[in-house]
Amino acid sequence: MFRIIQPNTWYADDFGVPCKILRSTHEVIHYIRNGRTCIASMGRFQHEFEPLTKAQAERIAEEIETAEHLKRLRAMRAA
């Protein structure tokens, strides 16, 4: 399937982490994942990423943040 990958769109990677597209060419995709800039080949991107709406990406990011916060609280209680 042909898909145009535009800047400022959101995708989820294999781990379900939201990624924001910075730029793309016919060979590579530059994106931000967890605050870091990453690069994926077009083939890898087509197989491992799925499109998200901005609202879906925000919700996933909030759920990940909540899970990390709960993990920290449990670690503090155990110590």
Number of C-alpha atoms within 10 A of each C-alpha: 3 5 7 6 20 14 14 13 17 25 24 20 16 11 8 14 15 27 27 22 21 18 15 18 11 8 9 15 21 18 22 15 17 11 9 8 13 14 16 15 14 15 11 11 17 14 10 13 18 15 16 16 12 15 10 15 21 14 12 16 17 12 12 15 12 12 12 12 12 12 12 12 11 11 10 9 8 7 5
